[in-house]
Amino acid sequence: MRRVTFVAVLIVGMAVLALILSERVLPIEVWATPGKEKEKEKEEREIVELDLWEKAEPQEAVSESVAGEVEPSPTPVVFIDAGHGGNDGGCVEGDIVEKNINLSVAGLVRDKLERLGYEVVMSRSADTYVAKEDRVKRANSVSADIYVSIHQNFSEVKSVNGMEVWYDGTDTQRDSRRLALLVSQQTARNTGAVEREVRGDADFHVTGSTEMPSCLVETGFLSNKEECAKLASQEYQEKIASGIVQGIEYYFHPKTMYLTFDDGPSENTSRVLDILKERNIKATFFLVGENVEKHPEIARRIVEEGHTVGVHCYSHDYKDLYRSVESFMEDFEQAHRAIYEATGVETVLFRFPGGSINSYNDKVYAKIIKEMTKRGYIYYDWNASLEDAVTGAEPTQLLANGIRTTLGRKKVILLAHDVVYNTGAILEELLDSFPEYEMRPLSEDVEPIRFKDSAAIGCAASVCARASGKTGSPPNRTPLMMSANTFL
């Protein structure tokens, strides 16, 4: 009996001990707090503007007891290939040998990138021969993020000059085109060299067999006497290297551009949507209510393809629209309703016809803004423009306007009009002109850009009204000129 009692007590004791240990060993299940998850999502959507040439401010240490170990962002690995080498000299002009220029520029690029915090792997660091197959094999083995091969050019026509950049356009899985555009754009800007071509028909082993985005840049012609002298100089090589580095910087750390289109939808909008879809770019369309009623299927397509929609107005009649706060609200609600009925979207974004401050609304804009803000709506102006609302503007002029008015800003809201035929005609070339920008759609989390000087932008309504063909167009005025001081 005593033995049975002892065994029973022992079993009970072991069970109690197991329960105690289980509370210490087994993890406690924690449920996520919905509010915190939403805050996290909002933080991830926030856009942070960075100065690419300044080092980031050090972040405050996060308590490990609260957040655990914080993993650092991965360092980009850049493979720099100095073309030729050893018994392969490449092009030769007098005593100037291509392999030496390639190695010198590559070394400068390496030094500049390393100072910016990149990890750089060189195909060669001395005058040695490395087979092209071995260059590619090494780049693939180190899992480089991009590959840039540096060369010089040669032509029997001695007057030919300028730079060319090549990439494999048959491989759409890699982002080689954007890398090539950036290297070409930034190097040409920094050196003043003629930007001859960015070619997607490269038939080179180093661009076709690499697993990462790759390009080959020929920075100039040794066969051109003047250009050869530049290429051999240390000063010019520094400029080349700085340009290549800036292109790489923008590749990994692009600026931000929000493409916005006003006045649609129309038949021309379909061409704009086709181009954006092919390039996987999302934009923002500020719609006119009466046009939505005419083309509801295009309005639905805008939403279905992931673009943002906002309210522009219903009728685009400036005199009636800005007669009073009440007339504006009546027009707005009619447009908002038309958009909702066609797309199912209840947007809170809008853009004033002619901009938030113009010669038509100067007496009522403050009251309109107050009322719209009270109702929870957010308005967006712009800080760059194609100026395509001017009747009869040539495609080349629209393209030049878009490039000129961005002023290299880190955050750009670009105004265009999808109802204008020539805007669709130059859209692809326009997008190619901005490889340093990441294109994003607006959302209510994006801090607006807004006009602050009525004198500087009073002609905006003039430009937009002439394009609309509606009543109330004022006399012809000079199109809106953008300046850094015009915007908040």
C-alpha positions as CSV (number, residue, x, y, z in Angstrom):
1,M,0.0,0.0,0.0
2,R,2.8,2.4,0.9
3,R,4.5,1.5,-2.4
4,V,1.3,2.3,-4.4
5,T,0.9,5.6,-2.5
6,F,4.6,6.5,-3.2
7,V,4.2,5.8,-6.9
8,A,1.1,7.9,-7.1
9,V,2.7,10.9,-5.4
10,L,5.7,10.5,-7.7
11,I,3.5,10.6,-10.8
12,V,1.6,13.7,-9.6
13,G,4.9,15.4,-8.8
14,M,6.3,14.7,-12.3
15,A,3.1,16.0,-13.9
16,V,3.3,19.3,-11.9
17,L,7.0,19.7,-12.8
18,A,6.2,19.2,-16.5
19,L,3.5,21.9,-16.4
20,I,5.9,24.4,-14.7
21,L,8.6,23.7,-17.3
22,S,6.1,24.0,-20.2
23,E,5.2,27.6,-19.3
24,R,8.9,28.5,-19.4
25,V,9.8,26.6,-22.5
26,L,6.8,26.9,-24.8
27,P,6.4,30.2,-26.7
28,I,3.5,32.5,-25.8
29,E,1.2,33.0,-28.8
30,V,0.8,36.8,-29.5
31,W,-2.0,38.1,-31.7
32,A,-1.1,41.1,-34.0
33,T,-2.8,44.3,-33.1
34,P,-4.8,45.5,-36.1
35,G,-4.0,49.2,-35.4
36,K,-0.3,48.5,-35.4
37,E,-0.5,46.6,-38.7
38,K,-2.2,49.6,-40.3
39,E,0.5,51.9,-38.9
40,K,3.1,49.6,-40.3
41,E,1.5,49.6,-43.7
42,K,1.3,53.4,-43.7
43,E,5.0,53.7,-42.8
44,E,5.9,51.4,-45.7
45,R,3.9,53.7,-48.1
46,E,5.6,56.9,-47.0
47,I,8.0,58.4,-49.5
48,V,11.3,59.6,-48.2
49,E,13.3,62.0,-50.3
50,L,17.0,61.5,-50.2
51,D,19.9,63.6,-51.2
52,L,21.9,61.0,-53.2
53,W,25.2,62.8,-52.6
54,E,24.9,63.1,-48.9
55,K,25.4,60.4,-46.4
56,A,22.2,59.4,-44.5
57,E,21.9,60.5,-41.0
58,P,22.6,57.7,-38.5
59,Q,19.4,56.1,-37.2
60,E,18.7,55.8,-33.5
61,A,19.4,52.3,-32.1
62,V,16.3,50.2,-31.7
63,S,16.0,48.5,-28.4
64,E,16.6,44.8,-28.9
65,S,14.1,44.0,-26.1
66,V,11.4,45.7,-28.1
67,A,12.1,45.1,-31.8
68,G,14.8,42.4,-31.8
69,E,17.8,42.5,-34.1
70,V,17.6,45.0,-37.0
71,E,19.0,43.7,-40.2
72,P,21.0,46.3,-42.3
73,S,20.0,47.0,-45.9
74,P,22.0,44.8,-48.3
75,T,24.9,46.6,-49.9
76,P,24.6,46.6,-53.8
77,V,27.4,44.7,-55.5
78,V,28.6,46.4,-58.7
79,F,30.8,44.5,-61.2
80,I,33.0,46.9,-63.1
81,D,34.6,45.5,-66.2
82,A,37.7,47.3,-67.7
83,G,37.6,46.1,-71.3
84,H,40.5,44.3,-72.9
85,G,43.9,44.0,-71.1
86,G,47.2,42.2,-71.3
87,N,48.0,41.2,-74.9
88,D,44.6,42.5,-76.0
89,G,45.0,46.2,-76.3
90,G,41.7,47.0,-78.0
91,C,41.7,50.2,-80.2
92,V,45.0,52.0,-80.7
93,E,45.5,55.6,-81.9
94,G,49.2,56.6,-81.9
95,D,50.5,55.9,-78.4
96,I,47.0,55.9,-76.9
97,V,45.9,52.3,-76.2
98,E,42.3,51.6,-75.3
99,K,43.0,49.0,-72.5
100,N,44.8,51.7,-70.5
101,I,42.0,54.2,-70.6
102,N,39.5,51.5,-69.8
103,L,41.4,50.5,-66.7
104,S,42.0,54.0,-65.5
105,V,38.3,55.0,-65.8
106,A,37.3,51.7,-64.2
107,G,39.6,52.4,-61.2
108,L,38.1,55.8,-60.8
109,V,34.6,54.4,-60.9
110,R,35.5,51.8,-58.3
111,D,37.0,54.4,-55.9
112,K,34.0,56.7,-56.2
113,L,31.5,53.8,-55.7
114,E,33.4,52.5,-52.6
115,R,33.3,55.9,-51.0
116,L,29.5,55.9,-51.5
117,G,29.3,52.5,-49.7
118,Y,29.0,50.1,-52.6
119,E,30.8,46.8,-52.9
120,V,32.8,46.8,-56.1
121,V,34.2,43.7,-57.9
122,M,36.6,44.4,-60.8
123,S,37.2,42.1,-63.7
124,R,40.8,43.2,-63.7
125,S,42.8,45.6,-61.6
126,A,46.0,45.5,-63.6
127,D,47.2,45.1,-67.2
128,T,46.3,41.5,-67.4
129,Y,44.2,39.5,-70.0
130,V,41.0,38.0,-68.7
131,A,38.8,36.1,-71.1
132,K,35.3,37.4,-71.5
133,E,33.9,34.1,-70.4
134,D,35.8,34.3,-67.1
135,R,34.6,37.9,-66.6
136,V,31.0,36.8,-66.9
137,K,31.5,33.7,-64.8
138,R,33.0,35.7,-62.0
139,A,30.2,38.3,-62.0
140,N,27.6,35.6,-61.9
141,S,29.4,33.7,-59.1
142,V,29.6,36.8,-56.8
143,S,25.9,37.5,-57.5
144,A,26.6,41.1,-58.7
145,D,23.6,43.3,-58.8
146,I,24.7,45.1,-62.0
147,Y,27.5,44.8,-64.6
148,V,29.1,47.8,-66.4
149,S,31.7,47.2,-69.0
150,I,33.9,50.2,-70.0
151,H,35.3,50.5,-73.5
152,Q,36.4,53.0,-76.2
153,N,35.2,53.2,-79.8
154,F,36.9,53.6,-83.2
155,S,35.7,54.6,-86.7
156,E,37.3,54.9,-90.1
157,V,35.4,58.2,-90.4
158,K,37.6,60.5,-88.3
159,S,34.9,63.1,-87.7
160,V,32.7,60.7,-85.8
161,N,32.5,61.4,-82.0
162,G,30.4,60.8,-79.0
163,M,29.4,57.9,-76.7
164,E,27.4,54.8,-77.2
165,V,25.8,52.4,-74.7
166,W,24.8,48.9,-75.5
167,Y,22.5,46.3,-73.8
168,D,20.7,43.1,-74.6
169,G,17.2,44.1,-75.5
170,T,16.1,40.6,-76.1
171,D,16.1,39.8,-72.4
172,T,13.1,41.6,-70.8
173,Q,13.6,39.9,-67.4
174,R,16.6,42.1,-66.6
175,D,16.4,45.9,-66.2
176,S,19.4,46.4,-68.6
177,R,17.6,49.1,-70.6
178,R,17.2,51.4,-67.7
179,L,20.8,50.9,-66.6
180,A,22.0,51.7,-70.1
181,L,19.9,54.8,-70.3
182,L,21.1,56.1,-67.0
183,V,24.8,55.5,-67.7
184,S,24.4,57.2,-71.1
185,Q,22.4,60.1,-69.8
186,Q,24.5,60.9,-66.8
187,T,27.9,60.4,-68.5
188,A,26.9,62.6,-71.4
189,R,25.6,65.3,-69.0
190,N,28.7,65.2,-67.0
191,T,31.2,65.3,-69.9
192,G,29.3,67.2,-72.5
193,A,29.9,64.3,-74.9
194,V,27.5,63.7,-77.8
195,E,25.0,61.1,-76.7
196,R,24.9,59.1,-79.9
197,E,22.8,56.0,-79.2
198,V,21.5,53.6,-76.6
199,R,21.3,50.3,-78.5
200,G,19.4,47.2,-77.5
201,D,20.9,45.0,-80.2
202,A,24.2,44.2,-78.3
203,D,25.7,40.9,-79.4
204,F,28.4,40.8,-76.7
205,H,29.1,37.9,-74.4
206,V,29.4,40.3,-71.4
207,T,25.9,41.7,-71.9
208,G,24.2,38.6,-73.1
209,S,25.5,35.9,-70.7
210,T,25.4,37.9,-67.4
211,E,22.6,37.1,-65.0
212,M,22.2,40.7,-63.8
213,P,21.3,43.9,-65.6
214,S,24.3,44.7,-67.8
215,C,25.5,47.3,-70.2
216,L,28.6,48.2,-72.2
217,V,29.6,51.8,-72.5
218,E,31.9,53.2,-75.2
219,T,32.8,56.5,-73.8
220,G,34.3,58.1,-77.0
221,F,36.1,57.6,-80.3
222,L,39.9,57.3,-80.2
223,S,39.8,57.8,-83.9
224,N,38.6,61.4,-83.4
225,K,41.7,63.5,-82.7
226,E,40.0,66.0,-80.4
227,E,38.0,63.3,-78.5
228,C,41.1,61.1,-78.2
229,A,43.0,63.9,-76.5
230,K,40.1,64.3,-74.0
231,L,39.9,60.6,-73.3
232,A,43.6,60.4,-72.5
233,S,43.4,63.2,-70.0
234,Q,42.9,62.6,-66.3
235,E,40.4,65.5,-65.9
236,Y,38.1,64.1,-68.6
237,Q,38.4,60.5,-67.2
238,E,37.2,61.9,-63.9
239,K,34.2,63.4,-65.6
240,I,33.4,60.1,-67.3
241,A,33.8,58.2,-64.0
242,S,31.6,60.6,-62.1
243,G,28.9,60.3,-64.8
244,I,28.9,56.5,-64.7
245,V,28.7,56.6,-60.9
246,Q,25.8,59.0,-60.9
247,G,24.0,56.7,-63.3
248,I,24.6,53.8,-61.0
249,E,23.4,55.9,-58.0
250,Y,20.2,56.7,-59.7
251,Y,19.7,53.1,-60.7
252,F,19.7,52.0,-57.0
253,H,18.3,55.2,-55.5
254,P,16.0,56.8,-58.0
255,K,14.2,60.1,-57.6
256,T,10.4,60.1,-57.6
257,M,8.0,61.2,-60.3
258,Y,4.2,61.2,-60.3
259,L,2.8,61.2,-63.8
260,T,-0.6,62.9,-63.8
261,F,-3.0,63.3,-66.7
262,D,-5.9,65.8,-66.7
263,D,-9.1,66.2,-68.7
264,G,-9.7,62.6,-69.8
265,P,-10.9,60.1,-70.5
266,S,-10.9,60.2,-74.3
267,E,-10.0,58.0,-77.2
268,N,-6.4,59.2,-76.8
269,T,-6.4,57.9,-73.3
270,S,-6.3,54.3,-74.6
271,R,-2.9,54.9,-76.3
272,V,-1.5,56.4,-73.1
273,L,-2.8,53.3,-71.1
274,D,-1.3,50.9,-73.7
275,I,2.2,52.5,-73.2
276,L,1.9,52.6,-69.4
277,K,0.8,48.9,-69.3
278,E,3.7,47.8,-71.5
279,R,6.2,49.5,-69.2
280,N,4.4,48.5,-66.0
281,I,4.0,52.1,-64.9
282,K,1.2,53.4,-62.8
283,A,0.0,57.0,-63.1
284,T,-2.8,59.3,-61.9
285,F,-5.7,60.5,-63.9
286,F,-7.8,63.5,-62.9
287,L,-11.0,62.9,-64.7
288,V,-13.7,65.2,-66.2
289,G,-17.1,64.0,-65.3
290,E,-18.8,64.6,-68.6
291,N,-15.9,62.7,-70.4
292,V,-16.4,59.8,-68.0
293,E,-20.0,59.6,-69.0
294,K,-18.9,59.6,-72.7
295,H,-16.2,56.9,-72.1
296,P,-17.1,54.9,-69.0
297,E,-15.3,51.8,-70.4
298,I,-12.0,53.8,-70.5
299,A,-12.5,55.1,-67.0
300,R,-13.0,51.5,-65.8
301,R,-9.9,50.4,-67.6
302,I,-7.9,53.1,-65.8
303,V,-8.9,51.6,-62.5
304,E,-8.7,48.0,-63.5
305,E,-5.0,48.5,-64.6
306,G,-4.0,49.9,-61.2
307,H,-3.9,53.6,-61.8
308,T,-5.1,56.2,-59.4
309,V,-8.2,58.3,-60.3
310,G,-9.0,61.8,-59.0
311,V,-11.7,64.4,-59.7
312,H,-10.9,67.3,-62.0
313,C,-14.3,68.8,-62.6
314,Y,-17.5,68.0,-64.5
315,S,-17.8,70.6,-67.2
316,H,-14.5,72.5,-67.3
317,D,-16.4,75.8,-67.6
318,Y,-14.2,78.2,-65.7
319,K,-16.6,81.1,-65.3
320,D,-19.4,78.9,-64.0
321,L,-17.1,76.7,-61.9
322,Y,-15.4,79.5,-60.0
323,R,-18.5,81.7,-59.6
324,S,-18.8,80.8,-56.0
325,V,-17.9,78.1,-53.4
326,E,-21.4,76.6,-54.0
327,S,-21.0,76.4,-57.8
328,F,-17.6,74.7,-57.4
329,M,-19.1,72.2,-54.9
330,E,-22.0,71.5,-57.2
331,D,-19.8,70.8,-60.1
332,F,-17.4,68.7,-58.0
333,E,-20.2,66.5,-56.6
334,Q,-21.5,65.9,-60.1
335,A,-18.1,64.8,-61.3
336,H,-17.5,62.7,-58.2
337,R,-20.8,60.9,-58.7
338,A,-20.1,60.2,-62.4
339,I,-16.7,58.7,-61.5
340,Y,-18.2,56.5,-58.8
341,E,-21.0,55.3,-61.0
342,A,-18.6,54.3,-63.8
343,T,-15.7,52.9,-61.7
344,G,-17.0,52.2,-58.2
345,V,-14.2,54.3,-56.8
346,E,-14.9,57.0,-54.2
347,T,-11.8,59.1,-54.6
348,V,-10.7,61.8,-52.2
349,L,-8.0,63.2,-54.6
350,F,-8.7,66.2,-56.8
351,R,-7.1,68.8,-58.9
352,F,-8.4,72.3,-59.5
353,P,-8.9,73.1,-63.2
354,G,-6.2,75.7,-63.9
355,G,-4.4,74.9,-60.6
356,S,-5.4,75.8,-57.1
357,I,-4.7,79.5,-57.5
358,N,-5.5,81.1,-60.9
359,S,-7.0,84.2,-62.4
360,Y,-10.5,82.8,-62.3
361,N,-10.7,81.7,-58.6
362,D,-8.5,84.3,-56.9
363,K,-11.5,85.6,-55.0
364,V,-12.8,82.2,-53.9
365,Y,-10.0,79.7,-53.9
366,A,-9.2,80.1,-50.2
367,K,-12.8,79.4,-49.2
368,I,-13.0,76.4,-51.6
369,I,-9.8,74.9,-50.2
370,K,-11.2,75.3,-46.7
371,E,-14.5,73.7,-47.5
372,M,-12.9,70.8,-49.5
373,T,-10.3,70.1,-46.7
374,K,-13.1,70.1,-44.2
375,R,-14.9,67.4,-46.2
376,G,-11.7,65.3,-46.3
377,Y,-10.6,65.9,-49.9
378,I,-6.9,66.4,-50.9
379,Y,-5.8,68.5,-53.8
380,Y,-2.6,68.3,-55.9
381,D,-1.0,70.9,-58.1
382,W,2.2,70.3,-60.1
383,N,5.8,71.4,-60.3
384,A,6.6,70.3,-63.9
385,S,4.5,70.3,-67.1
386,L,4.5,69.3,-70.7
387,E,2.6,72.6,-71.3
388,D,0.5,70.5,-73.7
389,A,-2.7,72.5,-73.1
390,V,-1.4,75.1,-75.5
391,T,-3.2,74.6,-78.8
392,G,-1.0,73.4,-81.6
393,A,2.2,72.6,-79.6
394,E,4.6,70.5,-81.6
395,P,5.6,67.1,-80.1
396,T,9.3,68.1,-79.9
397,Q,8.4,71.1,-77.9
398,L,6.2,69.1,-75.5
399,L,9.1,66.8,-74.9
400,A,11.5,69.7,-74.3
401,N,9.0,71.3,-71.9
402,G,8.7,68.2,-69.8
403,I,12.5,67.8,-69.5
404,R,13.1,71.5,-68.8
405,T,10.5,72.0,-66.2
406,T,11.5,69.2,-63.9
407,L,14.7,71.1,-62.9
408,G,16.2,67.9,-61.6
409,R,14.0,67.9,-58.5
410,K,13.9,64.8,-56.3
411,K,10.1,64.8,-56.2
412,V,8.2,65.8,-59.3
413,I,4.5,65.9,-60.0
414,L,4.3,66.2,-63.8
415,L,1.2,67.6,-65.5
416,A,0.1,66.2,-68.8
417,H,-3.2,65.9,-70.7
418,D,-4.2,62.5,-72.0
419,V,-6.8,64.2,-74.3
420,V,-4.0,65.7,-76.3
421,Y,-2.9,63.6,-79.3
422,N,0.7,64.7,-79.3
423,T,1.1,63.9,-75.6
424,G,0.5,60.2,-76.4
425,A,2.8,60.5,-79.4
426,I,5.8,61.6,-77.3
427,L,5.0,59.6,-74.1
428,E,7.5,56.7,-74.8
429,E,10.3,59.1,-75.6
430,L,9.4,61.2,-72.5
431,L,9.6,58.1,-70.2
432,D,13.0,57.2,-71.7
433,S,14.2,60.8,-70.8
434,F,13.6,60.1,-67.1
435,P,15.4,56.9,-66.2
436,E,16.6,58.5,-63.0
437,Y,13.0,58.7,-61.8
438,E,10.8,55.9,-60.3
439,M,7.2,56.5,-61.6
440,R,4.5,56.2,-58.9
441,P,0.8,56.9,-58.7
442,L,-0.5,59.5,-56.3
443,S,-2.3,58.4,-53.1
444,E,-3.7,60.1,-50.1
445,D,-0.4,59.3,-48.3
446,V,1.7,61.3,-50.7
447,E,2.4,64.9,-49.5
448,P,0.9,67.3,-52.0
449,I,2.7,69.8,-54.1
450,R,0.8,73.1,-54.1
451,F,1.0,76.6,-55.6
452,K,1.8,79.4,-53.2
453,D,2.2,82.5,-55.4
454,S,-0.8,83.6,-57.3
455,A,1.2,86.1,-59.4
456,A,3.5,83.3,-60.6
457,I,0.8,80.9,-61.7
458,G,-2.2,83.1,-62.6
459,C,-1.8,82.1,-66.3
460,A,-2.4,78.4,-65.5
461,A,-6.2,78.8,-66.1
462,S,-5.5,80.5,-69.4
463,V,-3.5,77.6,-70.7
464,C,-6.0,74.9,-69.5
465,A,-9.1,76.8,-70.7
466,R,-7.7,77.2,-74.2
467,A,-7.1,73.5,-74.4
468,S,-10.6,72.7,-73.1
469,G,-12.4,74.7,-75.7
470,K,-14.8,75.9,-73.1
471,T,-16.1,79.3,-72.5
472,G,-14.4,81.9,-70.4
473,S,-11.0,81.8,-72.0
474,P,-9.0,84.9,-71.2
475,P,-6.7,86.7,-73.8
476,N,-3.6,84.8,-74.8
477,R,-0.9,84.8,-72.3
478,T,2.6,83.4,-72.0
479,P,2.4,79.7,-70.9
480,L,3.2,78.8,-67.3
481,M,6.9,78.9,-66.5
482,M,8.0,76.7,-63.7
483,S,10.6,77.8,-61.2
484,A,11.9,76.4,-57.9
485,N,10.4,79.3,-56.0
486,T,6.9,78.8,-57.3
487,F,6.1,75.8,-55.3
488,L,6.0,74.8,-51.6
